């Protein structure tokens, strides 16, 4: 937030009931900006949930969402696990 480019940037890591099975084992992420907050509320569009590059590349470690960011529901939208290509 000290960089002007990211001053209004919010990064929300989360896990849900699909984590580790239908979605990446370390959780997924949503990006937002502070101006998206209206009346102290924000709407999350889980269709925009994504995996970080560390989910698909070796040698990187993904940030682990806090336990408080666990959603006790299955979020079946956004980026999920990908299947290996069929040859």
Secondary structure, DSSP 8 states (H G I E B T S, - for coil): --SGGGTTEEEEEEB-TTBTTTB-TT-EEEEEEGGG-BTTB----GGG-B--GGGTSTT-------GGGB-SS----SS--------
